[in-house]
Amino acid sequence: MRNTLTIAELETEHTELLPTRETLAFGNTNWANVFASNSSMALNAASLGSLANSAAYQSITVTQG
């Protein structure tokens, strides 16, 4: 694999600007509030032949202003 470019190869390269993007703004400040929560609960009775049950919950809330 070649790691160098010649001047002729560099001269064939070109760039272009990306279009502008509108953002949600509050004054001159953009911000996002992210809140994530993970919780789980399991119950297993201590007896022979018992079964374990578990429930899990995940929540992600994002607000932007």
PDB file with one MODEL, atoms N, CA, C and O in Angstrom:
MODEL        1
ATOM      1  N   MET A   1       0.851  -1.178   0.000  1.00  0.00           N
ATOM      2  CA  MET A   1       0.000   0.000   0.000  1.00  0.00           C
ATOM      3  C   MET A   1       0.894   1.237   0.000  1.00  0.00           C
ATOM      4  O   MET A   1       1.868   1.316   0.748  1.00  0.00           O
ATOM      5  N   ARG A   2       0.552   2.183  -0.837  1.00  0.00           N
ATOM      6  CA  ARG A   2       1.350   3.392  -1.014  1.00  0.00           C
ATOM      7  C   ARG A   2       0.881   4.476  -0.051  1.00  0.00           C
ATOM      8  O   ARG A   2      -0.321   4.711   0.073  1.00  0.00           O
ATOM      9  N   ASN A   3       1.816   5.144   0.636  1.00  0.00           N
ATOM     10  CA  ASN A   3       1.475   6.162   1.621  1.00  0.00           C
ATOM     11  C   ASN A   3       1.713   7.582   1.133  1.00  0.00           C
ATOM     12  O   ASN A   3       1.378   8.532   1.841  1.00  0.00           O
ATOM     13  N   THR A   4       2.279   7.756  -0.051  1.00  0.00           N
ATOM     14  CA  THR A   4       2.589   9.103  -0.538  1.00  0.00           C
ATOM     15  C   THR A   4       1.784   9.414  -1.790  1.00  0.00           C
ATOM     16  O   THR A   4       1.417   8.520  -2.552  1.00  0.00           O
ATOM     17  N   LEU A   5       1.516  10.702  -1.986  1.00  0.00           N
ATOM     18  CA  LEU A   5       0.827  11.181  -3.180  1.00  0.00           C
ATOM     19  C   LEU A   5       1.764  12.085  -3.958  1.00  0.00           C
ATOM     20  O   LEU A   5       2.601  12.782  -3.384  1.00  0.00           O
ATOM     21  N   THR A   6       1.612  12.062  -5.252  1.00  0.00           N
ATOM     22  CA  THR A   6       2.402  12.975  -6.063  1.00  0.00           C
ATOM     23  C   THR A   6       1.671  14.312  -6.162  1.00  0.00           C
ATOM     24  O   THR A   6       0.484  14.402  -5.850  1.00  0.00           O
ATOM     25  N   ILE A   7       2.386  15.349  -6.597  1.00  0.00           N
ATOM     26  CA  ILE A   7       1.783  16.670  -6.785  1.00  0.00           C
ATOM     27  C   ILE A   7       0.663  16.592  -7.813  1.00  0.00           C
ATOM     28  O   ILE A   7      -0.377  17.230  -7.644  1.00  0.00           O
ATOM     29  N   ALA A   8       0.862  15.819  -8.876  1.00  0.00           N
ATOM     30  CA  ALA A   8      -0.174  15.680  -9.909  1.00  0.00           C
ATOM     31  C   ALA A   8      -1.446  15.061  -9.332  1.00  0.00           C
ATOM     32  O   ALA A   8      -2.548  15.471  -9.696  1.00  0.00           O
ATOM     33  N   GLU A   9      -1.309  14.080  -8.438  1.00  0.00           N
ATOM     34  CA  GLU A   9      -2.485  13.467  -7.809  1.00  0.00           C
ATOM     35  C   GLU A   9      -3.192  14.453  -6.884  1.00  0.00           C
ATOM     36  O   GLU A   9      -4.421  14.486  -6.836  1.00  0.00           O
ATOM     37  N   LEU A  10      -2.428  15.251  -6.154  1.00  0.00           N
ATOM     38  CA  LEU A  10      -3.031  16.252  -5.277  1.00  0.00           C
ATOM     39  C   LEU A  10      -3.774  17.323  -6.058  1.00  0.00           C
ATOM     40  O   LEU A  10      -4.805  17.820  -5.605  1.00  0.00           O
ATOM     41  N   GLU A  11      -3.264  17.679  -7.219  1.00  0.00           N
ATOM     42  CA  GLU A  11      -3.921  18.714  -8.027  1.00  0.00           C
ATOM     43  C   GLU A  11      -5.249  18.240  -8.598  1.00  0.00           C
ATOM     44  O   GLU A  11      -6.091  19.067  -8.948  1.00  0.00           O
ATOM     45  N   THR A  12      -5.461  16.934  -8.703  1.00  0.00           N
ATOM     46  CA  THR A  12      -6.741  16.428  -9.214  1.00  0.00           C
ATOM     47  C   THR A  12      -7.826  16.406  -8.136  1.00  0.00           C
ATOM     48  O   THR A  12      -9.003  16.250  -8.462  1.00  0.00           O
ATOM     49  N   GLU A  13      -7.465  16.557  -6.873  1.00  0.00           N
ATOM     50  CA  GLU A  13      -8.435  16.563  -5.783  1.00  0.00           C
ATOM     51  C   GLU A  13      -9.197  17.882  -5.758  1.00  0.00           C
ATOM     52  O   GLU A  13      -8.655  18.926  -6.119  1.00  0.00           O
ATOM     53  N   HIS A  14     -10.462  17.829  -5.328  1.00  0.00           N
ATOM     54  CA  HIS A  14     -11.250  19.043  -5.176  1.00  0.00           C
ATOM     55  C   HIS A  14     -12.149  18.912  -3.952  1.00  0.00           C
ATOM     56  O   HIS A  14     -12.428  17.809  -3.483  1.00  0.00           O
ATOM     57  N   THR A  15     -12.584  20.025  -3.457  1.00  0.00           N
ATOM     58  CA  THR A  15     -13.466  20.043  -2.286  1.00  0.00           C
ATOM     59  C   THR A  15     -14.731  20.809  -2.620  1.00  0.00           C
ATOM     60  O   THR A  15     -14.775  21.587  -3.573  1.00  0.00           O
ATOM     61  N   GLU A  16     -15.740  20.578  -1.833  1.00  0.00           N
ATOM     62  CA  GLU A  16     -16.966  21.360  -1.964  1.00  0.00           C
ATOM     63  C   GLU A  16     -17.551  21.566  -0.577  1.00  0.00           C
ATOM     64  O   GLU A  16     -17.380  20.735   0.315  1.00  0.00           O
ATOM     65  N   LEU A  17     -18.236  22.672  -0.412  1.00  0.00           N
ATOM     66  CA  LEU A  17     -18.829  22.984   0.878  1.00  0.00           C
ATOM     67  C   LEU A  17     -20.122  22.209   1.059  1.00  0.00           C
ATOM     68  O   LEU A  17     -20.884  22.014   0.112  1.00  0.00           O
ATOM     69  N   LEU A  18     -20.355  21.778   2.272  1.00  0.00           N
ATOM     70  CA  LEU A  18     -21.619  21.122   2.591  1.00  0.00           C
ATOM     71  C   LEU A  18     -22.704  22.180   2.747  1.00  0.00           C
ATOM     72  O   LEU A  18     -22.398  23.314   3.113  1.00  0.00           O
ATOM     73  N   PRO A  19     -23.966  21.840   2.478  1.00  0.00           N
ATOM     74  CA  PRO A  19     -25.036  22.824   2.660  1.00  0.00           C
ATOM     75  C   PRO A  19     -25.175  23.198   4.132  1.00  0.00           C
ATOM     76  O   PRO A  19     -24.863  22.398   5.015  1.00  0.00           O
ATOM     77  N   THR A  20     -25.642  24.411   4.390  1.00  0.00           N
ATOM     78  CA  THR A  20     -25.819  24.845   5.772  1.00  0.00           C
ATOM     79  C   THR A  20     -26.961  24.063   6.406  1.00  0.00           C
ATOM     80  O   THR A  20     -27.890  23.626   5.727  1.00  0.00           O
ATOM     81  N   ARG A  21     -26.871  23.897   7.711  1.00  0.00           N
ATOM     82  CA  ARG A  21     -27.901  23.176   8.448  1.00  0.00           C
ATOM     83  C   ARG A  21     -28.568  24.116   9.428  1.00  0.00           C
ATOM     84  O   ARG A  21     -27.910  24.915  10.094  1.00  0.00           O
ATOM     85  N   GLU A  22     -29.875  24.012   9.507  1.00  0.00           N
ATOM     86  CA  GLU A  22     -30.595  24.778  10.507  1.00  0.00           C
ATOM     87  C   GLU A  22     -30.560  23.996  11.812  1.00  0.00           C
ATOM     88  O   GLU A  22     -30.701  22.773  11.822  1.00  0.00           O
ATOM     89  N   THR A  23     -30.371  24.712  12.905  1.00  0.00           N
ATOM     90  CA  THR A  23     -30.333  24.066  14.208  1.00  0.00           C
ATOM     91  C   THR A  23     -31.398  24.664  15.107  1.00  0.00           C
ATOM     92  O   THR A  23     -31.846  25.794  14.914  1.00  0.00           O
ATOM     93  N   LEU A  24     -31.783  23.884  16.083  1.00  0.00           N
ATOM     94  CA  LEU A  24     -32.680  24.410  17.096  1.00  0.00           C
ATOM     95  C   LEU A  24     -31.854  25.277  18.027  1.00  0.00           C
ATOM     96  O   LEU A  24     -30.844  24.814  18.556  1.00  0.00           O
ATOM     97  N   ALA A  25     -32.246  26.497  18.236  1.00  0.00           N
ATOM     98  CA  ALA A  25     -31.428  27.397  19.041  1.00  0.00           C
ATOM     99  C   ALA A  25     -32.278  28.106  20.083  1.00  0.00           C
ATOM    100  O   ALA A  25     -33.452  28.393  19.852  1.00  0.00           O
ATOM    101  N   PHE A  26     -31.683  28.383  21.214  1.00  0.00           N
ATOM    102  CA  PHE A  26     -32.286  29.177  22.267  1.00  0.00           C
ATOM    103  C   PHE A  26     -31.358  30.360  22.469  1.00  0.00           C
ATOM    104  O   PHE A  26     -30.329  30.241  23.135  1.00  0.00           O
ATOM    105  N   GLY A  27     -31.716  31.494  21.901  1.00  0.00           N
ATOM    106  CA  GLY A  27     -30.781  32.609  21.888  1.00  0.00           C
ATOM    107  C   GLY A  27     -29.639  32.256  20.949  1.00  0.00           C
ATOM    108  O   GLY A  27     -29.870  31.960  19.776  1.00  0.00           O
ATOM    109  N   ASN A  28     -28.436  32.282  21.442  1.00  0.00           N
ATOM    110  CA  ASN A  28     -27.276  31.852  20.665  1.00  0.00           C
ATOM    111  C   ASN A  28     -26.709  30.540  21.186  1.00  0.00           C
ATOM    112  O   ASN A  28     -25.556  30.207  20.912  1.00  0.00           O
ATOM    113  N   THR A  29     -27.511  29.796  21.933  1.00  0.00           N
ATOM    114  CA  THR A  29     -27.031  28.578  22.566  1.00  0.00           C
ATOM    115  C   THR A  29     -27.861  27.390  22.117  1.00  0.00           C
ATOM    116  O   THR A  29     -29.091  27.447  22.139  1.00  0.00           O
ATOM    117  N   ASN A  30     -27.205  26.321  21.711  1.00  0.00           N
ATOM    118  CA  ASN A  30     -27.874  25.048  21.423  1.00  0.00           C
ATOM    119  C   ASN A  30     -27.616  24.121  22.595  1.00  0.00           C
ATOM    120  O   ASN A  30     -26.490  24.060  23.090  1.00  0.00           O
ATOM    121  N   TRP A  31     -28.618  23.404  23.048  1.00  0.00           N
ATOM    122  CA  TRP A  31     -28.428  22.495  24.164  1.00  0.00           C
ATOM    123  C   TRP A  31     -29.355  21.302  24.022  1.00  0.00           C
ATOM    124  O   TRP A  31     -30.400  21.380  23.376  1.00  0.00           O
ATOM    125  N   ALA A  32     -28.963  20.218  24.624  1.00  0.00           N
ATOM    126  CA  ALA A  32     -29.792  19.012  24.672  1.00  0.00           C
ATOM    127  C   ALA A  32     -29.674  18.419  26.066  1.00  0.00           C
ATOM    128  O   ALA A  32     -28.575  18.288  26.603  1.00  0.00           O
ATOM    129  N   ASN A  33     -30.800  18.066  26.642  1.00  0.00           N
ATOM    130  CA  ASN A  33     -30.849  17.443  27.957  1.00  0.00           C
ATOM    131  C   ASN A  33     -31.165  15.965  27.746  1.00  0.00           C
ATOM    132  O   ASN A  33     -32.204  15.624  27.182  1.00  0.00           O
ATOM    133  N   VAL A  34     -30.263  15.082  28.201  1.00  0.00           N
ATOM    134  CA  VAL A  34     -30.444  13.645  28.024  1.00  0.00           C
ATOM    135  C   VAL A  34     -30.541  13.000  29.401  1.00  0.00           C
ATOM    136  O   VAL A  34     -29.678  13.208  30.254  1.00  0.00           O
ATOM    137  N   PHE A  35     -31.585  12.224  29.612  1.00  0.00           N
ATOM    138  CA  PHE A  35     -31.775  11.499  30.865  1.00  0.00           C
ATOM    139  C   PHE A  35     -32.002  10.029  30.525  1.00  0.00           C
ATOM    140  O   PHE A  35     -32.910   9.698  29.762  1.00  0.00           O
ATOM    141  N   ALA A  36     -31.182   9.155  31.087  1.00  0.00           N
ATOM    142  CA  ALA A  36     -31.325   7.723  30.837  1.00  0.00           C
ATOM    143  C   ALA A  36     -31.475   6.995  32.165  1.00  0.00           C
ATOM    144  O   ALA A  36     -30.822   7.339  33.150  1.00  0.00           O
ATOM    145  N   SER A  37     -32.335   5.993  32.184  1.00  0.00           N
ATOM    146  CA  SER A  37     -32.577   5.230  33.402  1.00  0.00           C
ATOM    147  C   SER A  37     -32.681   3.749  33.052  1.00  0.00           C
ATOM    148  O   SER A  37     -33.399   3.371  32.127  1.00  0.00           O
ATOM    149  N   ASN A  38     -31.967   2.922  33.790  1.00  0.00           N
ATOM    150  CA  ASN A  38     -32.062   1.468  33.663  1.00  0.00           C
ATOM    151  C   ASN A  38     -32.398   0.904  35.037  1.00  0.00           C
ATOM    152  O   ASN A  38     -31.767   1.268  36.030  1.00  0.00           O
ATOM    153  N   SER A  39     -33.367   0.036  35.099  1.00  0.00           N
ATOM    154  CA  SER A  39     -33.690  -0.592  36.383  1.00  0.00           C
ATOM    155  C   SER A  39     -34.127  -2.032  36.144  1.00  0.00           C
ATOM    156  O   SER A  39     -34.680  -2.371  35.097  1.00  0.00           O
ATOM    157  N   SER A  40     -33.869  -2.853  37.125  1.00  0.00           N
ATOM    158  CA  SER A  40     -34.252  -4.257  37.037  1.00  0.00           C
ATOM    159  C   SER A  40     -34.579  -4.765  38.438  1.00  0.00           C
ATOM    160  O   SER A  40     -34.003  -4.315  39.429  1.00  0.00           O
ATOM    161  N   MET A  41     -35.503  -5.699  38.500  1.00  0.00           N
ATOM    162  CA  MET A  41     -35.864  -6.293  39.782  1.00  0.00           C
ATOM    163  C   MET A  41     -36.049  -7.790  39.561  1.00  0.00           C
ATOM    164  O   MET A  41     -36.694  -8.207  38.600  1.00  0.00           O
ATOM    165  N   ALA A  42     -35.482  -8.591  40.452  1.00  0.00           N
ATOM    166  CA  ALA A  42     -35.611 -10.044  40.342  1.00  0.00           C
ATOM    167  C   ALA A  42     -36.057 -10.609  41.685  1.00  0.00           C
ATOM    168  O   ALA A  42     -35.718 -10.078  42.742  1.00  0.00           O
ATOM    169  N   LEU A  43     -36.814 -11.683  41.625  1.00  0.00           N
ATOM    170  CA  LEU A  43     -37.281 -12.348  42.838  1.00  0.00           C
ATOM    171  C   LEU A  43     -37.098 -13.846  42.654  1.00  0.00           C
ATOM    172  O   LEU A  43     -37.551 -14.426  41.668  1.00  0.00           O
ATOM    173  N   ASN A  44     -36.436 -14.453  43.607  1.00  0.00           N
ATOM    174  CA  ASN A  44     -36.242 -15.904  43.587  1.00  0.00           C
ATOM    175  C   ASN A  44     -36.455 -16.410  45.012  1.00  0.00           C
ATOM    176  O   ASN A  44     -35.674 -16.105  45.914  1.00  0.00           O
ATOM    177  N   ALA A  45     -37.497 -17.170  45.199  1.00  0.00           N
ATOM    178  CA  ALA A  45     -37.755 -17.737  46.530  1.00  0.00           C
ATOM    179  C   ALA A  45     -36.758 -18.869  46.774  1.00  0.00           C
ATOM    180  O   ALA A  45     -36.467 -19.657  45.875  1.00  0.00           O
ATOM    181  N   ALA A  46     -36.254 -18.938  47.964  1.00  0.00           N
ATOM    182  CA  ALA A  46     -35.207 -19.916  48.294  1.00  0.00           C
ATOM    183  C   ALA A  46     -35.814 -21.266  48.633  1.00  0.00           C
ATOM    184  O   ALA A  46     -35.834 -21.673  49.795  1.00  0.00           O
ATOM    185  N   SER A  47     -36.302 -21.946  47.627  1.00  0.00           N
ATOM    186  CA  SER A  47     -36.861 -23.284  47.837  1.00  0.00           C
ATOM    187  C   SER A  47     -36.435 -24.170  46.672  1.00  0.00           C
ATOM    188  O   SER A  47     -36.086 -23.676  45.600  1.00  0.00           O
ATOM    189  N   LEU A  48     -36.466 -25.456  46.887  1.00  0.00           N
ATOM    190  CA  LEU A  48     -36.075 -26.399  45.836  1.00  0.00           C
ATOM    191  C   LEU A  48     -37.052 -26.303  44.665  1.00  0.00           C
ATOM    192  O   LEU A  48     -38.267 -26.254  44.857  1.00  0.00           O
ATOM    193  N   GLY A  49     -36.507 -26.278  43.464  1.00  0.00           N
ATOM    194  CA  GLY A  49     -37.345 -26.252  42.274  1.00  0.00           C
ATOM    195  C   GLY A  49     -37.988 -24.907  41.996  1.00  0.00           C
ATOM    196  O   GLY A  49     -38.925 -24.820  41.203  1.00  0.00           O
ATOM    197  N   SER A  50     -37.499 -23.867  42.634  1.00  0.00           N
ATOM    198  CA  SER A  50     -38.111 -22.550  42.416  1.00  0.00           C
ATOM    199  C   SER A  50     -37.643 -21.956  41.091  1.00  0.00           C
ATOM    200  O   SER A  50     -36.593 -22.328  40.566  1.00  0.00           O
ATOM    201  N   LEU A  51     -38.415 -21.053  40.575  1.00  0.00           N
ATOM    202  CA  LEU A  51     -38.095 -20.348  39.339  1.00  0.00           C
ATOM    203  C   LEU A  51     -37.804 -18.885  39.664  1.00  0.00           C
ATOM    204  O   LEU A  51     -38.378 -18.319  40.594  1.00  0.00           O
ATOM    205  N   ALA A  52     -36.902 -18.280  38.884  1.00  0.00           N
ATOM    206  CA  ALA A  52     -36.582 -16.860  39.075  1.00  0.00           C
ATOM    207  C   ALA A  52     -37.299 -16.050  38.007  1.00  0.00           C
ATOM    208  O   ALA A  52     -37.274 -16.400  36.827  1.00  0.00           O
ATOM    209  N   ASN A  53     -37.925 -14.987  38.420  1.00  0.00           N
ATOM    210  CA  ASN A  53     -38.563 -14.065  37.488  1.00  0.00           C
ATOM    211  C   ASN A  53     -37.856 -12.719  37.584  1.00  0.00           C
ATOM    212  O   ASN A  53     -37.456 -12.296  38.669  1.00  0.00           O
ATOM    213  N   SER A  54     -37.705 -12.055  36.455  1.00  0.00           N
ATOM    214  CA  SER A  54     -37.038 -10.759  36.449  1.00  0.00           C
ATOM    215  C   SER A  54     -37.743  -9.852  35.456  1.00  0.00           C
ATOM    216  O   SER A  54     -38.235 -10.300  34.420  1.00  0.00           O
ATOM    217  N   ALA A  55     -37.783  -8.576  35.789  1.00  0.00           N
ATOM    218  CA  ALA A  55     -38.344  -7.584  34.878  1.00  0.00           C
ATOM    219  C   ALA A  55     -37.333  -6.448  34.753  1.00  0.00           C
ATOM    220  O   ALA A  55     -36.722  -6.048  35.745  1.00  0.00           O
ATOM    221  N   ALA A  56     -37.157  -5.933  33.553  1.00  0.00           N
ATOM    222  CA  ALA A  56     -36.206  -4.843  33.331  1.00  0.00           C
ATOM    223  C   ALA A  56     -36.908  -3.725  32.583  1.00  0.00           C
ATOM    224  O   ALA A  56     -37.817  -3.959  31.787  1.00  0.00           O
ATOM    225  N   TYR A  57     -36.469  -2.506  32.856  1.00  0.00           N
ATOM    226  CA  TYR A  57     -37.061  -1.333  32.229  1.00  0.00           C
ATOM    227  C   TYR A  57     -35.947  -0.370  31.834  1.00  0.00           C
ATOM    228  O   TYR A  57     -35.020  -0.135  32.609  1.00  0.00           O
ATOM    229  N   GLN A  58     -36.037   0.176  30.652  1.00  0.00           N
ATOM    230  CA  GLN A  58     -35.062   1.175  30.200  1.00  0.00           C
ATOM    231  C   GLN A  58     -35.819   2.354  29.612  1.00  0.00           C
ATOM    232  O   GLN A  58     -36.796   2.186  28.881  1.00  0.00           O
ATOM    233  N   SER A  59     -35.353   3.540  29.943  1.00  0.00           N
ATOM    234  CA  SER A  59     -35.997   4.756  29.457  1.00  0.00           C
ATOM    235  C   SER A  59     -34.930   5.774  29.086  1.00  0.00           C
ATOM    236  O   SER A  59     -33.980   5.987  29.840  1.00  0.00           O
ATOM    237  N   ILE A  60     -35.085   6.406  27.923  1.00  0.00           N
ATOM    238  CA  ILE A  60     -34.186   7.488  27.508  1.00  0.00           C
ATOM    239  C   ILE A  60     -35.055   8.660  27.053  1.00  0.00           C
ATOM    240  O   ILE A  60     -35.911   8.511  26.182  1.00  0.00           O
ATOM    241  N   THR A  61     -34.822   9.821  27.652  1.00  0.00           N
ATOM    242  CA  THR A  61     -35.569  11.029  27.317  1.00  0.00           C
ATOM    243  C   THR A  61     -34.593  12.094  26.846  1.00  0.00           C
ATOM    244  O   THR A  61     -33.598  12.367  27.517  1.00  0.00           O
ATOM    245  N   VAL A  62     -34.872  12.698  25.695  1.00  0.00           N
ATOM    246  CA  VAL A  62     -34.024  13.761  25.150  1.00  0.00           C
ATOM    247  C   VAL A  62     -34.889  14.971  24.870  1.00  0.00           C
ATOM    248  O   VAL A  62     -35.899  14.872  24.173  1.00  0.00           O
ATOM    249  N   THR A  63     -34.497  16.105  25.408  1.00  0.00           N
ATOM    250  CA  THR A  63     -35.157  17.364  25.079  1.00  0.00           C
ATOM    251  C   THR A  63     -34.103  18.326  24.544  1.00  0.00           C
ATOM    252  O   THR A  63     -32.982  18.376  25.050  1.00  0.00           O
ATOM    253  N   GLN A  64     -34.463  19.070  23.544  1.00  0.00           N
ATOM    254  CA  GLN A  64     -33.506  19.977  22.917  1.00  0.00           C
ATOM    255  C   GLN A  64     -34.155  21.356  22.781  1.00  0.00           C
ATOM    256  O   GLN A  64     -35.338  21.477  22.462  1.00  0.00           O
ATOM    257  N   GLY A  65     -33.377  22.358  23.025  1.00  0.00           N
ATOM    258  CA  GLY A  65     -33.906  23.697  22.906  1.00  0.00           C
ATOM    259  C   GLY A  65     -32.923  24.640  22.296  1.00  0.00           C
ATOM    260  O   GLY A  65     -33.225  25.822  22.128  1.00  0.00           O
TER     261      GLY A  65
ENDMDL
END
